């Protein structure tokens, strides 16, 4: 009897990807060359007319806001309330950590709102670093994004998606096969153009917001407060860390859960009226996520209490099972499938724009700086992101890579805030969005970011040092690239 598998093997997936790229090269003509075009990262103004080889502004305010929310909300909020409760043992401290994390993220949104309003370029942080410091800083950022933070995060989320998908559907095959299929599908979707990729991402983000609202509503209405239910007496022994270190350790998963809003700036060159819409999208998106996250934390504390919340590793699933039994468990599993798939869709939409911008500036292979003449998408850059995430997902090293991500991310967050000081010192007249309370709020954000790095170095020194090693490894690669480009014969 012929056996038909639902998910193809890695060899078949790679063949499909190769055939897809051959289709774009072969049936629709050559990629548009970037030799005679200006750098895509230098696009400015509200809506400049589209030019051959450049990205086109097709993302409106609502879609941009959904990109912000979609880059933040993945699987973390369904699990991290328990991680925080293991470090902090009172409702006030637990909620305080989420409030404090929201405040830091809001300050970060103010900073990125100003940067995106004065430099609405493709590549976001990469472009800020290149112009404020030196091209080497932008290159190292892109290097870490491709090899560690973005690809490692996407691989981990893809495997989480696959595990919940298998649990929900009863698929008996290996989860990595589902993960690879999800990444391949989203790679193809985004190669069809920014409008297609944005629409898919927006729909999935709306669905994940509906999922969280449903979780909070059902948990509040159908689950009794923990003082009225059995299991209230579960005890958790206090940690042996000092109070400040305990709070600092709890802030790591909180800030990790809030992270991701900065990726919306990667598509700054494709947003309508970016000086107006990008700052609004960042601020509205962060405000929305703060409300969602605090609501989940409140309803989980109400249902389990601090000790009960610390005793579970799957608070959202347990909450829904309390409310609706196994049906509730299946519903939240479906919600997590949607949320993680939406996170992957956002990453596949945004991150390739950094590699595209680097290539347009001559800092990466030229092929990654080309757009398809029909779809207007940077197909090669998107395919690269999908391929690297697939390789990490199959390798099984994504958990270890995630341990390296946080310290590297927060180094770059702090550096991005420093760009504001450099840009303001050189401006002739104030323009665009302005950070409230600058320079004090900006300095507080920088110090908060680097305090997280210091806490990670103290508590997870080996992983953090490996992350820093990967970051510094980009420096010799940058100079090697420059040497090779100088020695290459001119055409």
N, C-alpha and C positions, 0 to 999 in steps of 0.2 A: 504494500500500500504506500502511495506517495505521501511523504511527510512534508507539510508546508509549515515553515517557521514564521512566527509573527514578526520577529526582529532579525534583520540580517546580521551576518558575521562581520568582524572588522574588515576583512579583505573585501567583502562586497560593498561595505560602506565607503572604503577608500576608493574603490573602482567607481562607485556612483559619484563621489566628489570629483574625481578626475574627469569623468565624462561630463559632469556639469560645467566644469571650467572650460573643457574643450568646446562645449556647446557655445559658451559665451565668447570664446575667442574665434571660433570657426564660423558660426552661423550669423553672427551679428557684426562681423567686421573686426578690425583691430581695435585694441584699447586706444583711447585718445591719448596722445603723447603729452607730457607736461613740459617739454623742452621750451616751448615758446610762450608758456602761460605764467602769470604771476603766482607766487606762493599762495596756496589755498588758505594758509593760516593767517594771511594778511587781509582777508576780506573784512570789510567793515561797512558801516552805513546800515540803513534799515533793510532794504531789500534790493541789493544790486542786481542788475540783469544777469541771467545765467550765461556763463561762457563755457566753451568747450573745455572739458577736462576739469571743471570745477564743480563742487557740490552746490546744490540748489536749496534755497530756503523754503521748506515745505512743512515745518513743524509749528503749529500754533500754540497759544498760551495753555489751553487745556491739555493738549498732548505733552507739552513740555512739563507741566505740573505732574502728569502721570509718569513721565520719565523720572522725575525726582523721587516720587513715592515708590515707583517700581524698582529703583536702584537701592532703596533702603530696606524695604520689607521683603524678606525671603522666608527662611524657616526659623530664624533666631527667636522671634517674638513668641513662637509657640513652645519654646523650650527654655530660653534664658531667664524668665522670671524665677525658675527653680534654682538656677545657677547663682543668681544674686542672693536668693534667700539662704543659700548654704553659707554665705559669707556674713550676712547681716541678719540679725535675729529679732528685729522688731519691725512692725509695719511702717513706723515713721521713717526708719533708716532705709528700708527697702524702697518705699515710694520716693524718699528723698534722693536716692541714687538715680532713679529714673527721671526725676525732675531735674537734677543737676546735669545729667547727661543730655537732657533736652535743651537746657540752657546753653551748654557748651556747643551743641549742634546748631542752635539758633545763632549764636555768635559766629560760628563758622559759615552759616548761610549768609549772614550780613557781609562777611568778608568776600565770599565768592560772588555775592550779588554785585558788589562794587567792581570787582575785577571783571566780571562778565559784562557789565554795562559799559566799561571803558575799553575792553578788549574782547569783543564777542567773536573770537576766532575759533576755527576748527582745532580741536586738540586740548582745549581747556588748560589744565595745569601745565602740560608740556609747553604750550605757547607762553604762559606766564613766566615759567622758569627760564625759557630761552631768552626772553626779552629783559627780564629783571636781573638775572645773574650772568649766565653764560650758556651757550649751546650745550656744553657738557652736562650741565645740571638737567636740562630737558631730556637729553639722550639717556642719562642714567635713570630718570623717571620712567621713560618709555620702556627701557630694558627691564626694570623691575615689574612694570605693569604686565608685560607679555610673559615673563618667565615665572613670576611669583604671584603677585597680588591678584590680578584679574583672572588669569588662567587657572591658578590654584583654587581660587574661590569658586569659579564657575564649575570646575571639576568636582569639588566637594558638594556643591548644591545639586549638580546633575546626578550624583550618586544618591543623595538624599531623596531627590525626586524619584529615582528608579526604585529605591527601597519601598517608599510609600505606594508607588504605582503597583509594584508586585504584590504588596500586602492587600491593596484595594481590589485588584483584578484577579488575584490568584495565579498570575503568570509564574510559571515554574522555572523559567530560564534564569541565567545569571543576570544580576542587576546591571552590571556594566554594559550589557548589550542594550538595555533600555536607555541607559545614560547616553551612550554613543548615538543611538537613533534620535534622541531628543536634540542633542547638539547638532547633528547633521540636518535635521528638519529646520531648525532655527537659522542655521547657516544659509540654507537655500532660501528661506523666506526673506531674510535681510538682503540677499543678493538680488532680489526682485525689485528693490528700490526702497528709499527711505519712507515713502508713504505707506507701502505695504508693511514694512517692519514696524513703523510707528503705530499703525492701526492694530496690529496683533498685540503689541506691547501694551497699548492703552486698554484694550478689551480685557486682557489678563490682569492688569492692575486694578481695574474697576471690580473685577470678580474677587480679587484677593481682599480688597477693602470691604466688600459685601461679606466675605467670609469672616473677617475679624469683627465686624459689627454684629453679625449673627452669633458669633461665639460669646461676645460680651452680653448681648441681649438675652440669649438662652440661659447663660450662666447666672445672670442676675435674677431672672424670673423663676427658673425651675430648680435652682440649687439653693438649699438652705444655707445660711451662714454657718461657719465651722463650729461655733459654740453650741449649735442646736443639733449637730450630727455626730455620729460615732467617729472615733478616730482622732478626736481633738487632742488626746494626750500624747501623741507621738512626740518624742523629745529629740532634739538635736543638740549635741554638745557644742559649746562655743569654741570657735577656732582659737589657736594658740598665737595668732598674729596680734599685734597691737591694734588699737581701734583705727588709727589712721591708715595703717597698711591694709587692714581688713576692708575699709571703705575703698581704698585705692584698688585692691584686688577685685572688688565687686564692680568697680567702674569699668574694668576692661571688657567684660561681656556686654555691659550696657552700651558703651561707646562703639563696640563692634556691631551691636544690633542697630545703632543709629547711623552707622557709616554707610556710605554709598551715594549720598546726595551730590557729591562733587562730580560724579560721572555725567551729570546732565550738562555740564559745561563742555564736555567733549564734542557735543553736537551744536555748539554755539554758532557755527557757520551755516547751519541748516534751519535755524529758528527765525520765523518772521519777526521783524522789528525787535532784534535781540536786546537792544539797550533797554527796552521797556519790558519785554516778556520774560527774559531769563531771570532778572531779579525777582519779579513777581512769582514765577514758577518755583524758584528756590525757597522763598519765604512761605508761600502758601503750602508747598509740599512738606516742609519741615513742621509747620504748625499742625498740619493734618496728622503727620506721623506721631508727634508728641501726644496728641489727643488719643490716638489709637493705642499707643503703647501704655499710657497711663491707665486707660480704661481696662486693658487686659490685665495689668498688674493689680488693679483694685479688685476686679472680679475674682481673680485667682486667690488673693489674700482673703477675701470675704468667704470663699468656698473652703479653703484649706487651712487658713491661719499660717503664720510664719513657719512653724515647725512642720506642719503637713506639707506646705509648699516646698520646703527644703528636702523633704523625704521622697519626693517624686522626681523622676527625670523627664516625664512627659506631662506637664501640667495641663496643657490644652486638651489632650486626649482624655486625661482622667476627668477633667471638668465636664466634657461632653458626655462621657460614659455615666457620670453621676446624674446628668440631666436626662439623657435619652437611652441609656443602656448601650448595647453594642451598636445600635443604629447611630448613636451619637459618635462613637469611635470611628465608624466608617465615614460619617459626614466630615469630621475634622480631617481624616486622612485625605479625603477628596479635596478639602480646602488647602491642605499643605501641598498636594500635587499641583494645584493651580498656582499657588503662591510661588513655589520653587520654579515652576516652568516659566512664570512671568518674570522672575528675577533673571533667569537665563536669557529670556528674550530681550530684556533691557541691556544686559551685558553685551550681547551680540550686536545690538544696535549701536551702542555708544563707544566701546573701547576701540574698535577698528579705526575710528576717526583719528586716534592718536598716532597709530602706525602710518596712516595715510598722510597726516601732517608732517611726520618725521621724514617720510620719503619725499614729499614735495620740497622740503628744505634741504634735500641731499644728504640726510643723515641715516637713511635706510635704503634698501634696494628700490630702484625706480619703479618696479612693477607694482609695489604696494602704494604708490602715489598716483595711480591711474584709476579713472572711473569708466564704467561702461557707457557707451554712447546712447544706449536705449533706456536702461534702467536708471542711470545716473548714480549708481552705487559703487563704492570702492570694493569691487568684488574680491580682488586678491587679498586685501587687508582683512576682509570679513572671513574668507576661507582660512587665512593664517590663524586668526583667533579661534575659529572652530577646531582646526587641526591640533593646535597646541593644547587646548582644553581636553580634547579627546585623548591625546597621548597621556596626559597626567591622570585622567580618570581611569584609563586602562592600567596604568602603572601601579595604582593603589597607593601612591605617595601623597595624595591630596591632604590627608589629615596632618601629616608632618609639615607640609608646605604651609598650611594655614597657621601653624605655630610661628612661622617666620613672618607672616604677613603683617600682624598688628603693629609691631614696632616700626617696620618700614613705612607703613601707611601714616603713622602719626609723626614721623620725622618729616614726611612730605607735607602733611597738613600744616605743621608749624612753619615750614619754609614758604608755603603758599601765602600764609598771612604776612610774612616778612616782605613779600612782593609789594604789598600795599604801600609800605613806607617808601620803597624805592620808586614806585610809579608816582606817588604824590610829590616826591621831592623834585621830580622833573616836569610836572605839569604846569602849563602856563595859566590856565583858568579852570576852576572846578567844573566838572561835568558829570552827568549820570548819577546813579545811586551813591549815597554817602553812608558810611558805616556809623550808626549811632554810637556816641561815646568814644569814638576814636581819639587818641591812641590807646586809651586805657582798656577798652573792651578788646581791642586787637591784641594788646600785650597779654591780657589775661588768657585769651585763646591760645596764644603761642606757648605760654608757660604751662597751661593745662595739657597741651599735646605732649610737650617734652617731659612733663611729670609722668605721664603714662609710659613713655619710653623708659624713663629712669626706673619706674616701678617694675616694668617687664625685665629690664636688665638685672635688677636685684632679685626678682622672684623666679624668672625663667631665663637665666643668663645664657645658657647654651643655645637655646632656640633663637634668642634675640641676636646673639653674636653671629650665628649662621646667616640670619636675615641681613645683618649689616655687611657680612662678607659677600653675599650675593650682590648687594647694592654697590659695594666698592669694586667688585669684579667688572662692573660696567665701565669703569674709568679706563683701564688699558684697552678695552674693546673699542672705546671711542677713539683713542689715539691710533689704534691699529687701523680703524676704518679711514681716518684721515690720511694716514700714510699710504694706504692702498689707493685711495682716490687720487692722491697726488701723482702716484706712479703709473696710474692707468693712462693709456694713450688717449688723447682727445680725438673726438670724431669730427 
